[in-house]
Amino acid sequence: ALVQKVSESLPGGKTSTGRSRLRCQVVLNDGSEQDNTGKVCHLPVTIFADGNMNGEEPMLFKQLRNAAESKTPLAFFGIQGRKSTGDNNPDGWSFQSSFDFFCTEASETKKGG
């Protein structure tokens, strides 16, 4: 998937051991298209990472930003989805990283991506 956009880092709670977590919102383009319009689908995903003791942004967030800037496709593992329950999007889904989430540079495909 291509990373289209990465939001700024925001507080993401604490782990059971009290370590701070951060979160950011990424918008992914996996190449799928909407049936009725043919437009490329964009998938918003909330990514969580442990905060660094020195206050620097987590390496994961830097990796996502670099991929967005360089248009480097990434393979994502450990994204979980659930049906939305809010009034804003009752028929939609929300997606976020699991605790074992990771991403890596995608291998080349026959399509050249």
C-alpha positions in Angstrom: 0.0 0.0 0.0 1.1 3.6 -0.6 1.0 5.9 2.4 -0.9 9.0 1.2 -0.7 11.1 4.4 0.5 10.8 8.0 -1.0 13.0 10.7 1.0 14.6 13.5 1.7 12.5 16.6 -1.0 12.6 19.4 -1.2 11.0 22.8 -2.4 7.4 22.6 -2.8 6.4 26.2 -0.6 4.3 28.4 0.4 0.6 28.5 -0.5 -1.6 31.5 3.1 -0.9 32.7 2.5 2.9 32.5 4.6 3.6 29.4 3.2 6.4 27.2 1.8 5.5 23.8 1.4 7.8 20.8 -0.9 7.5 17.8 -1.1 8.9 14.4 -3.6 8.6 11.5 -2.3 7.3 8.2 -4.3 7.2 5.0 -3.4 4.2 2.8 -4.0 3.6 -0.9 -4.0 -0.2 -1.6 -5.0 0.2 -5.3 -8.6 -0.9 -4.9 -11.3 1.2 -6.5 -14.9 2.2 -5.6 -17.4 0.1 -7.6 -19.7 2.9 -8.5 -17.2 5.7 -9.3 -13.9 3.9 -10.2 -12.1 6.3 -7.8 -9.2 4.9 -5.8 -10.2 3.9 -2.2 -8.3 5.5 0.7 -8.2 3.6 4.0 -7.7 5.6 7.2 -5.8 3.6 9.9 -4.9 4.7 13.4 -1.3 3.6 14.2 -0.2 3.2 17.8 3.5 3.1 19.0 5.3 3.3 22.3 6.7 6.7 23.1 10.4 7.2 23.4 11.9 8.2 26.7 13.8 11.1 25.0 10.6 12.5 23.6 11.5 11.9 20.0 8.9 10.6 17.6 8.8 6.7 17.4 10.9 5.2 14.5 7.7 3.6 13.2 6.1 7.1 12.6 9.4 8.2 10.9 9.2 5.2 8.7 5.6 6.0 7.7 6.5 9.7 7.0 9.5 8.7 4.9 7.4 6.2 2.9 4.8 8.9 2.2 7.4 11.4 1.1 9.3 9.0 -1.2 6.1 7.2 -2.4 7.6 3.9 -1.3 5.0 1.1 -1.0 4.8 -0.7 2.3 3.4 -4.1 3.4 1.3 -3.8 6.5 0.8 -6.6 9.1 -1.4 -6.6 12.1 -4.1 -4.1 11.2 -7.4 -4.9 12.8 -10.8 -3.6 11.9 -14.2 -3.4 13.6 -17.6 -2.2 12.7 -18.2 1.4 13.7 -20.8 2.0 16.3 -20.9 5.8 16.3 -23.6 8.0 14.7 -21.1 9.6 12.2 -20.6 6.4 10.2 -23.0 3.6 11.5 -22.4 1.4 8.4 -18.6 1.9 8.3 -15.5 0.3 9.8 -12.6 1.7 11.8 -9.1 0.3 11.5 -6.1 0.4 13.8 -2.8 -1.3 14.5 -2.6 -4.3 16.8 0.1 -4.6 19.5 2.1 -6.9 17.1 1.7 -4.5 14.2 4.7 -3.9 11.8 5.3 -2.7 8.3 8.1 -3.2 5.9 9.0 -2.1 2.4 6.9 -4.0 -0.1 8.4 -6.3 -2.6 8.0 -5.6 -6.3 5.0 -7.1 -8.1 4.3 -8.1 -11.7 2.3 -4.8 -12.0 5.5 -2.9 -11.2 4.4 -1.5 -7.9 
